[in-house]
Amino acid sequence: MKKLINFFFVILSVSIFLSSITKAEDTKYSFGNHELNFFSGMFDFSDKGKRSAIFGIQHQDENLLRNSFLGTLSPVTGIMITADNASYFYTGVQAQYKMGKLNIVPSFTPGIYNEGDGKDLGHPIEFKSELQVSLDIFSNSELGFSYNHLSNASLGDKNPGANSYMINFLKNF
């Protein structure tokens, strides 16, 4: 757990450093319109026998934002890793709803799950439904909280699912 926390703070420090060199739009160090979401929390908090610390990172290319009748949609890709070496690689879509400094972001992301030493979710294909709420803390950073549920939609013989919550730090580059 301490290694995950230390890694999270190293990533946070690097992102703050990178933001300091990308403030000017015309600088040669500008990476474009990308958002990284660093998160850490508790995987499967509702199962006392299999709960585990979780860390992850998610990428969103803001050049791909599309306004629709469902809100502002964009593709996302990410990875989650637990302290029990379970991992989930995913890609999907999220909607964004901005209300002043408050951001509400539901998402749906199918992916590949590897249980490692963690919980057996019944199938390697899992679907993550998530709701994230965040606040703009600076012009290019947000701090938030998210909840998600992993399920294989009964593709396997069993479908125990997993419920997780995370603290999120989002940074635009």
C-alpha positions as CSV (number, residue, x, y, z in Angstrom):
1,M,0.0,0.0,0.0
2,K,2.8,2.4,0.9
3,K,4.4,1.7,-2.5
4,L,1.1,2.6,-4.3
5,I,0.8,5.8,-2.3
6,N,4.4,6.8,-3.0
7,F,4.0,6.1,-6.7
8,F,0.8,8.2,-6.8
9,F,2.6,11.1,-5.2
10,V,5.6,10.8,-7.7
11,I,3.1,10.8,-10.6
12,L,1.3,13.8,-9.1
13,S,4.7,15.7,-8.7
14,V,5.7,14.9,-12.3
15,S,2.3,16.2,-13.5
16,I,2.6,19.4,-11.6
17,F,6.2,19.9,-13.0
18,L,5.0,19.2,-16.5
19,S,2.1,21.7,-16.1
20,S,4.6,24.4,-15.2
21,I,6.5,23.9,-18.5
22,T,3.3,23.8,-20.6
23,K,1.6,27.0,-19.5
24,A,2.2,28.9,-22.7
25,E,0.3,27.5,-25.7
26,D,3.1,28.3,-28.1
27,T,6.0,26.7,-26.1
28,K,7.8,23.8,-27.8
29,Y,7.1,21.6,-24.7
30,S,3.3,21.7,-25.2
31,F,1.8,18.2,-25.4
32,G,-1.6,19.2,-26.9
33,N,-5.0,18.8,-25.4
34,H,-4.6,15.7,-23.2
35,E,-6.1,15.0,-19.8
36,L,-4.6,12.4,-17.4
37,N,-6.7,11.1,-14.5
38,F,-4.6,9.7,-11.7
39,F,-6.7,7.8,-9.1
40,S,-6.2,5.7,-6.0
41,G,-8.7,4.1,-3.7
42,M,-10.3,0.8,-2.6
43,F,-11.1,-2.0,-5.1
44,D,-14.1,-4.1,-4.2
45,F,-14.8,-2.4,-0.9
46,S,-18.0,-4.3,-0.4
47,D,-16.2,-7.7,-0.3
48,K,-14.3,-7.9,3.0
49,G,-12.3,-10.9,1.9
50,K,-11.1,-9.5,-1.4
51,R,-10.9,-5.7,-0.9
52,S,-7.6,-4.2,-2.0
53,A,-5.9,-0.9,-2.6
54,I,-6.1,0.3,-6.2
55,F,-4.2,2.7,-8.3
56,G,-4.8,3.7,-11.9
57,I,-4.3,6.2,-14.7
58,Q,-6.7,7.2,-17.5
59,H,-6.1,9.2,-20.6
60,Q,-8.5,11.4,-22.6
61,D,-7.6,13.2,-25.8
62,E,-9.7,16.5,-25.7
63,N,-9.3,16.9,-29.4
64,L,-11.8,14.1,-29.7
65,L,-14.6,15.7,-27.7
66,R,-17.9,15.7,-29.4
67,N,-21.1,17.5,-28.4
68,S,-24.2,15.4,-28.6
69,F,-27.7,15.2,-27.2
70,L,-26.1,13.0,-24.5
71,G,-23.6,15.7,-23.4
72,T,-20.0,16.2,-24.3
73,L,-18.7,12.7,-25.2
74,S,-15.1,11.6,-25.5
75,P,-13.1,8.3,-25.7
76,V,-11.0,7.3,-22.7
77,T,-8.4,4.6,-22.2
78,G,-6.8,3.4,-18.9
79,I,-5.5,0.8,-16.5
80,M,-6.2,-0.1,-12.9
81,I,-3.9,-2.2,-10.8
82,T,-4.7,-3.5,-7.3
83,A,-2.3,-4.3,-4.4
84,D,-3.2,-8.0,-5.1
85,N,-1.8,-7.7,-8.7
86,A,-5.2,-7.8,-10.3
87,S,-5.4,-5.5,-13.4
88,Y,-8.0,-4.1,-15.7
89,F,-7.1,-2.5,-19.1
90,Y,-10.0,-0.6,-20.6
91,T,-11.2,1.8,-23.3
92,G,-14.6,3.3,-23.7
93,V,-16.6,6.5,-23.7
94,Q,-17.4,9.1,-21.1
95,A,-19.9,12.0,-21.0
96,Q,-19.0,15.4,-19.4
97,Y,-21.5,17.7,-17.7
98,K,-19.9,21.0,-16.4
99,M,-21.9,23.1,-14.0
100,G,-19.6,26.0,-13.1
101,K,-16.6,24.5,-11.2
102,L,-18.5,21.2,-10.7
103,N,-18.0,18.4,-13.2
104,I,-20.1,15.2,-13.4
105,V,-18.7,12.5,-15.6
106,P,-20.4,9.1,-16.1
107,S,-18.5,6.6,-18.2
108,F,-18.8,3.1,-19.7
109,T,-15.6,1.2,-20.5
110,P,-15.3,-2.5,-21.6
111,G,-11.9,-4.1,-20.9
112,I,-9.8,-7.0,-20.1
113,Y,-9.4,-8.2,-16.4
114,N,-6.6,-10.3,-15.0
115,E,-7.3,-11.5,-11.4
116,G,-3.6,-11.9,-10.4
117,D,-3.8,-12.8,-6.7
118,G,-7.0,-10.8,-6.3
119,K,-10.7,-11.5,-6.9
120,D,-11.9,-13.9,-9.5
121,L,-14.6,-12.0,-11.4
122,G,-15.6,-14.9,-13.6
123,H,-14.5,-13.8,-17.0
124,P,-11.6,-11.9,-18.6
125,I,-14.0,-9.5,-20.3
126,E,-15.5,-7.0,-17.8
127,F,-17.5,-3.9,-18.2
128,K,-16.9,-0.8,-16.0
129,S,-19.7,1.6,-15.2
130,E,-18.4,4.7,-13.4
131,L,-19.6,8.0,-12.0
132,Q,-17.0,10.7,-11.2
133,V,-17.7,14.1,-9.5
134,S,-14.9,16.6,-9.5
135,L,-14.2,20.3,-8.9
136,D,-12.0,22.6,-10.9
137,I,-9.2,23.6,-8.5
138,F,-7.0,25.4,-11.1
139,S,-7.5,26.3,-14.7
140,N,-6.0,23.0,-15.8
141,S,-6.5,20.7,-12.8
142,E,-9.4,18.9,-11.0
143,L,-9.8,17.0,-7.8
144,G,-12.6,14.5,-7.5
145,F,-14.2,11.3,-6.2
146,S,-15.5,8.4,-8.3
147,Y,-17.4,5.1,-7.8
148,N,-17.4,2.3,-10.3
149,H,-18.8,-1.2,-10.7
150,L,-17.1,-4.0,-12.7
151,S,-19.3,-6.8,-14.1
152,N,-19.0,-9.4,-16.8
153,A,-22.7,-9.2,-17.7
154,S,-23.0,-12.9,-17.1
155,L,-20.5,-13.9,-19.8
156,G,-18.9,-16.3,-17.4
157,D,-20.3,-19.0,-15.2
158,K,-20.2,-16.6,-12.3
159,N,-20.6,-12.8,-12.1
160,P,-19.7,-11.6,-8.6
161,G,-18.9,-8.0,-9.7
162,A,-16.7,-5.5,-7.8
163,N,-17.5,-2.1,-6.4
164,S,-14.7,0.4,-6.0
165,Y,-14.2,4.0,-5.0
166,M,-11.3,6.4,-5.8
167,I,-9.9,9.8,-5.2
168,N,-9.1,11.4,-8.6
169,F,-6.6,14.1,-9.6
170,L,-7.1,15.2,-13.2
171,K,-4.5,17.2,-15.1
172,N,-4.7,18.8,-18.6
173,F,-1.5,18.9,-20.6
